[in-house]
Amino acid sequence: MRRPTPKSTSISATASSPIGRLRAIADLAIEEDAPLAKMTTYKVGGHAEILLVPATVDALQSVLVVLASIDAPFLVLGNGSNVLVADAGVSGCVIKLGDAFDYVRLDRDALGEGRHILEAGAAMSITRLLRVTKREKLAGVECLGGVPATVGGAVRMNAGTRLGELSDCLVDAQILRPHVAAQWVPAADLGLSYRRSNLPPRAIVTAARFACSDADPKMRERLEEVLAYRKSTQPLHLPSCGSVFANPEGDSAGRLIDVAGLKGEQVGGAQISEQHANWIVNTGDATASDVLALIHRAIETVQRESGVRLRPEVQLVGDWPADVVAATYPPGHGHTEAGHV
Ligand SMILES: Cc1cc2nc3c(=O)[nH]c(=O)nc-3n(C[C@H](O)[C@H](O)[C@H](O)COP(=O)(O)OP(=O)(O)OC[C@H]3O[C@@H](n4cnc5c(N)ncnc54)[C@H](O)[C@@H]3O)c2cc1C
C-alpha cells in the first residue's frame, strides 16, 4: 500500500546533503519510496522513504556515520517477521543488510572438547542455518527451529521456541555502531531475556557465533517432532508475525485470548486465528491498521476478562502516531524497543 499523503522528505536532497553523501558510498544500493509490505511476513504496511542495502561492512559503517551526523533515526529490517510496518510507511531510512552479511562458517573444535563454533552473518536466514547444522550433523541451535528470522533479528529478539531460546546457544554477537569498529560482544552483555535484548542505540548486529556439538540423533528426532507440532497447530498458510503477544508469566497469551472469546474475531482483512488465538493473520487484504485494531481489541478484552495486560511481542515500526504506540505497549516498555532507533 502506498502512503495516503505525500510527506516532506526528512533526508534533504541538496548537493552536499545526506542523500548526496549516501549516494557517494561504494557498495550501497539505494531505493527511494521502496515498498516494504513484500519485505515483511505480514505483507502489510507502506513504503520506506529510503531503503539502503549495504553490500559490505564498510558500506554499512559509512551509512551509520552519515545517519548519525544528522541524528537521523533508521530502522534495520531482518526478515520482517516480527514487525508491523505502519500503512503510512517509514519516514527516513530503512537498512537491509546485503550479501556480505549472508554467510556461515564452521570452526570445528574451536571451543575444545568437541565443541564447535558456528558463525553466521546477520542476514543469514535461520532456516538455512538449521539446514547447515543438519548437513554437518551439529546440535546446538535447534531451539530456533521453525523461526522465520534472520540471525540479526533472532539476536535482537532473543528468539526461541519450546526447545529453548537463542541465549542458550549464543556465544557472542558482532555489533557495529557509528564510528566504532565492529566488536564481538559476549552474549551475557546483550541483556537477553524473554524476547528482548538491550542492544545499544544505533547498534546493528552484523554476525553471531553459536556453540555447537556433534549431534545426538535423538536431538534431530526431537526437532522434527517440534516442527511437525508447529505445522499442525499454527496457521502457517497465511501471512502473520507468528505469536503477537509475549506469554505472561505462568500463562499463555493464546489461552487468555481464547477464553476471552476472541478466536475468529475480524477487522477488515485481519483475523485472530481460529487455529491459534495468539496469531493474527492477514486473510488477504488486511492493512496494518486492521492488524493493530485487533491487537488493541485483544489487549482491552483480555484486560477486562482476566485482569492481565498483554505485552505485544510484535514491534510497531514506521510512522504510527506516538499516542497509538504508547497505547499499545505497557508503561515503561519504551518505543526504542519498537526498532526505530
Ligand atoms: C510464522 C512465524 C512464526 C514465528 N515463530 C516464532 C517463534 O517460534 N519464536 C520466536 O521467538 N519468534 C517467532 N516469530 C517471530 C519472529 O520470527 C522473531 O521475532 C524473529 O526473531 C524476527 O527476526 P527478523 O529477522 O524477521 O527480524 P525483523 O522482524 O526484521 O526485526 C525485528 C526487530 O529486530 C531488529 N533487527 C533486525 N535485524 C537486526 C540487526 N541485524 N541488528 C539489529 N537489530 C535488528 C529490527 O529492527 C526489529 O526491531 C515467528 C514469526 C512468524 C512470521
Ligand as a Chemical Component Dictionary entry (heavy atoms), coordinates in Angstrom:
data_LIG
# 
_chem_comp.id                   LIG 
_chem_comp.type                 NON-POLYMER 
_chem_comp.pdbx_formal_charge   0 
_chem_comp.three_letter_code    LIG 
# 
loop_
_chem_comp_atom.comp_id 
_chem_comp_atom.atom_id 
_chem_comp_atom.alt_atom_id 
_chem_comp_atom.type_symbol 
_chem_comp_atom.charge 
_chem_comp_atom.model_Cartn_x 
_chem_comp_atom.model_Cartn_y 
_chem_comp_atom.model_Cartn_z 
_chem_comp_atom.pdbx_ordinal 
LIG C1  C1  C 0 5.283  -17.827 11.091 1  
LIG C2  C2  C 0 6.083  -17.197 12.202 2  
LIG C3  C3  C 0 6.487  -17.969 13.277 3  
LIG C4  C4  C 0 7.260  -17.393 14.294 4  
LIG N1  N1  N 0 7.663  -18.184 15.328 5  
LIG C5  C5  C 0 8.463  -17.655 16.282 6  
LIG C6  C6  C 0 8.957  -18.478 17.343 7  
LIG O1  O1  O 0 8.685  -19.660 17.445 8  
LIG N2  N2  N 0 9.779  -17.898 18.265 9  
LIG C7  C7  C 0 10.126 -16.579 18.195 10 
LIG O2  O2  O 0 10.905 -16.113 19.048 11 
LIG N3  N3  N 0 9.661  -15.782 17.212 12 
LIG C8  C8  C 0 8.844  -16.285 16.264 13 
LIG N4  N4  N 0 8.373  -15.477 15.268 14 
LIG C9  C9  C 0 8.684  -14.030 15.275 15 
LIG C10 C10 C 0 9.981  -13.661 14.538 16 
LIG O3  O3  O 0 10.367 -14.664 13.615 17 
LIG C11 C11 C 0 11.135 -13.403 15.522 18 
LIG O4  O4  O 0 10.844 -12.342 16.400 19 
LIG C12 C12 C 0 12.455 -13.087 14.811 20 
LIG O5  O5  O 0 13.479 -13.031 15.772 21 
LIG C13 C13 C 0 12.438 -11.796 13.993 22 
LIG O6  O6  O 0 13.578 -11.834 13.132 23 
LIG P1  P1  P 0 13.604 -10.997 11.781 24 
LIG O7  O7  O 0 14.915 -11.231 11.149 25 
LIG O8  O8  O 0 12.425 -11.278 10.958 26 
LIG O9  O9  O 0 13.559 -9.528  12.366 27 
LIG P2  P2  P 0 12.624 -8.314  11.931 28 
LIG O10 O10 O 0 11.188 -8.695  12.145 29 
LIG O11 O11 O 0 13.012 -7.820  10.614 30 
LIG O12 O12 O 0 13.026 -7.258  13.041 31 
LIG C14 C14 C 0 12.696 -7.490  14.398 32 
LIG C15 C15 C 0 13.500 -6.499  15.255 33 
LIG O13 O13 O 0 14.877 -6.827  15.140 34 
LIG C16 C16 C 0 15.603 -5.700  14.661 35 
LIG N5  N5  N 0 16.683 -6.206  13.817 36 
LIG C17 C17 C 0 16.588 -6.981  12.719 37 
LIG N6  N6  N 0 17.813 -7.249  12.227 38 
LIG C18 C18 C 0 18.691 -6.632  13.039 39 
LIG C19 C19 C 0 20.095 -6.498  13.059 40 
LIG N7  N7  N 0 20.869 -7.073  12.133 41 
LIG N8  N8  N 0 20.673 -5.767  14.033 42 
LIG C20 C20 C 0 19.930 -5.153  14.990 43 
LIG N9  N9  N 0 18.581 -5.237  15.015 44 
LIG C21 C21 C 0 17.967 -5.961  14.060 45 
LIG C22 C22 C 0 14.583 -4.866  13.911 46 
LIG O14 O14 O 0 14.964 -3.507  13.832 47 
LIG C23 C23 C 0 13.377 -5.061  14.774 48 
LIG O15 O15 O 0 13.494 -4.239  15.910 49 
LIG C24 C24 C 0 7.606  -16.023 14.234 50 
LIG C25 C25 C 0 7.192  -15.250 13.136 51 
LIG C26 C26 C 0 6.433  -15.820 12.129 52 
LIG C27 C27 C 0 6.021  -14.995 10.951 53 
# 
loop_
_chem_comp_bond.comp_id 
_chem_comp_bond.atom_id_1 
_chem_comp_bond.atom_id_2 
_chem_comp_bond.value_order 
_chem_comp_bond.pdbx_ordinal 
LIG C1  C2  SING 1  
LIG C2  C3  SING 2  
LIG C2  C26 DOUB 3  
LIG C3  C4  DOUB 4  
LIG C4  N1  SING 5  
LIG C4  C24 SING 6  
LIG N1  C5  DOUB 7  
LIG C5  C6  SING 8  
LIG C5  C8  SING 9  
LIG C6  O1  DOUB 10 
LIG C6  N2  SING 11 
LIG N2  C7  SING 12 
LIG C7  O2  DOUB 13 
LIG C7  N3  SING 14 
LIG N3  C8  DOUB 15 
LIG C8  N4  SING 16 
LIG N4  C9  SING 17 
LIG N4  C24 SING 18 
LIG C9  C10 SING 19 
LIG C10 O3  SING 20 
LIG C10 C11 SING 21 
LIG C11 O4  SING 22 
LIG C11 C12 SING 23 
LIG C12 O5  SING 24 
LIG C12 C13 SING 25 
LIG C13 O6  SING 26 
LIG O6  P1  SING 27 
LIG P1  O7  DOUB 28 
LIG P1  O8  SING 29 
LIG P1  O9  SING 30 
LIG O9  P2  SING 31 
LIG P2  O10 DOUB 32 
LIG P2  O11 SING 33 
LIG P2  O12 SING 34 
LIG O12 C14 SING 35 
LIG C14 C15 SING 36 
LIG C15 O13 SING 37 
LIG C15 C23 SING 38 
LIG O13 C16 SING 39 
LIG C16 N5  SING 40 
LIG C16 C22 SING 41 
LIG N5  C17 SING 42 
LIG N5  C21 SING 43 
LIG C17 N6  DOUB 44 
LIG N6  C18 SING 45 
LIG C18 C19 SING 46 
LIG C18 C21 DOUB 47 
LIG C19 N7  SING 48 
LIG C19 N8  DOUB 49 
LIG N8  C20 SING 50 
LIG C20 N9  DOUB 51 
LIG N9  C21 SING 52 
LIG C22 O14 SING 53 
LIG C22 C23 SING 54 
LIG C23 O15 SING 55 
LIG C24 C25 DOUB 56 
LIG C25 C26 SING 57 
LIG C26 C27 SING 58 
# 
